[in-house]
Amino acid sequence: MDIAEISMSLSQNQLMSAVGTAMLGKTLDLVEGQGQALAESMSMNTPSLESLVYPTSGTMIDVRV
C-alpha cells in the first residue's frame, strides 16, 4: 500500500465513523421522544379494568348505624 491509498482509507473510515455517530444521535433522539410519549400516555387518567367491568362499583357508599 502506498501513502495515497492509506490516506484515502483513513479518510473513508473517518467519514463512516462520523455518519454512524450522527445516525446514532438521531436514533437516540427518536427513542427518547418515543419514551416520553409512552410515559405521558401511561400517566393519563384512564379508567381501571375493574371500573370497566363493574361501572357502578365505588360510586356509592352505604352507611348504616
Buried (B, 14 or more C-beta within 10 A) or exposed (E): EEEEEEEEEEEEEEEEEEEEEEEEEEEEEEEEEEEEEEEEEEEEEEEEEEEEEEEEEEEEEEEEE
